[in-house]
Amino acid sequence: MQENSVIDKNSGTTQIVHSTNTYNWLIGIVYKTTGIFFDSIEEYFSQNNHDKILRAPYPTVIMGNHVEEGDVPALSVIHRVVQPKIKFAIPAREDILKKDFLVKEFRPKGTLKLILGMIDKTNLI
């Protein structure tokens, strides 16, 4: 699996950036905590789609006109069902890149403060 996209300068083509196990694991955590830490998301599939898979030939772009907290769990739901598995490019607010963003933004207490603080310190986002 690739972790970076590669652009061939001669042909102008871009290779698919497949998701990695770590990426899938992190998205899975967000999905499983939907309804606890995030707003709940409801999934609707047609009755003919028994596998509950969204076939999306690459390149498929999912776009929105703004980014808010509700977009993150929504993308985690989509990632579970879209085939083939690819990494999403999520537009981010500029302040997300600043130091200690998660702790300042959410002002958590207890264990959640420790977890978000560790994420801030490791620059995972």
PyMOL commands that set and color helices and strands:
alter all, ss='L'
color gray80, all
select helices_A, chain A and resi 21-32+71-81+94-97+101-106+110-122
alter helices_A, ss='H'
color red, helices_A
select strands_A, chain A and resi 54-55+82-83
alter strands_A, ss='S'
color yellow, strands_A
deselect
rebuild
show_as cartoon
